[in-house]
């Protein structure tokens, strides 16, 4: 029971992380100091796309699921399991990534313009 709770908590935090990745720049428009946390999240997101680095939240969720008697996440990971093919078709992955990048850049542009 505890392992499943850990796995589910890791999954929820992962979804929150992804939401913050996409929208955190807009949060920084209201709470300026959060821009540094968002820059760290964006950096991690970019690293996870361009390198084979494994996300600790994925590792934690997979561990919790396996210890809790479940199958665990597939080798392809969190995004492939919960998002690609579920929320949007897999062939649109690069388009979705571009959309998130544009959203982040737009929020940063607004951030800079509001500082002036």
Residue, then its C-alpha position, 0 to 999 in steps of 0.5 A: x500500500x505504501x509503495x503504491x502511494x509513493x508511486x502515485x505521488x511521484x506520478x502526480x508530482x510529475x504531471x505538476x512538474x510538466x504543467x509548471x514547465x509549460x506555464x511557470x513563466x506565466x506564474x513568474x509574471x505574478x510572483x517574480x522570484x519564481x522565475x529562477x525555479x522555472x529556469x531550472x525546470x526548463x533546463x531540466x526539461x531540455x536536458x531530458x529531451x536532448x540527452x539520455x538522462x533518466x528522470x528521478x520521478x520516473x525512477x521513483x514511480x517505477x520503483x514504487x509500482x514494482x515494489x507495490x506488486x504492479x508492472x511498473x512503467x515501460x522502458x520508454x518512461x513516463x511521457x510515453x506511458x501517460x502522455x504520448x498516444x494518450x493526450x496527443x498522437x505520438x507523431x505530434x511529439x515534436x509539434x507539442x514540444x515546439x508549442x511548449x517552447x513557444x509558450x515558455x518563450x512567450x511567457x519570458x518575453x512578457x516577463x521581460x516587458x513587464x520588468x521595464 
